[in-house]
Amino acid sequence: MRPIDFSVYFKYIIKMTFIENAVNVVHRAEKAVTDLVRQAVEQQDYAAAILLIKLAGELRGIAERAQPTRALVPIEEGVDSGAVAAPVDASEARLRSARHRPKKAEFPKFLRDEKTLFKLGWSKAEKAVYEHKAPKTVLAALTKKLGAVGANRRRFTVENIIPLLNPTDDSEVPSYQVYVCLAWLKTAGLLIQHGRQGYSVTHLSGFETEVENYWQRIPLREDTQS
């Protein structure tokens, strides 16, 4: 087994922190522009509202493209699969990719361990599987908030959810973690998306209990099972 260059890990962690902070900045800008859209509509300045809506959409696209990802590549036995793998020869990487190229229809996939939700997706540009994750505490906080904003079968948007506060320390949850949880709730059929009109909760009665029941059905990551 080749020696691990730990500088790779540190560079990765620093890079991901910068990206997460940047994504949060863009989401805050999107929310500010959305507020300006409402003001423009109230003042009947519809031309400005249209331009602001377009700008908000562009900001959303920037944030989604920049969401932190972690490529999952084959690693050597004995190395923790949650870490960044050591660089591999380009020809070797292409050979590995050719052996198994997942189909787009296979994704997204969701896995979990005791405390974390993992979303696996396929990057067409990178030709690799990527991973997003969110702590279960974030899912719990989101579930509670959805019960409030979705009461009486009201439809709601992401702007009604973000910022979401972490109940452990009242810090703002990174927005990409909220999107990971929303994606799983939709896949599980616990949320319905109504295009640009937002979301609604499928069964509001006992929602938190139902989320926990579906959580237990998520397959466990193989590297977390004893």
Buried (B, 14 or more C-beta within 10 A) or exposed (E): EEEBEEEBEEEEEEEBEEBBEBBBEBBBBBBEBBEBBEEBBEEEEEEBBEBBBEBBEEBBEBBBEBBBBBEBBEBEEEBEEBBBBBEBEEEEBEEEBEEEEBEEEEBBBBBBBEEBBBBBBBEEEEBBBBBBBBBBBBBBBBBBBBBEBBEEEBBBBBEBBBEBEBEEEEEEBBBBBBBBBBBBBBBBEBBEEEEEEBBBBBEBEEBEEBBBEBBEEBEEBEEBEE
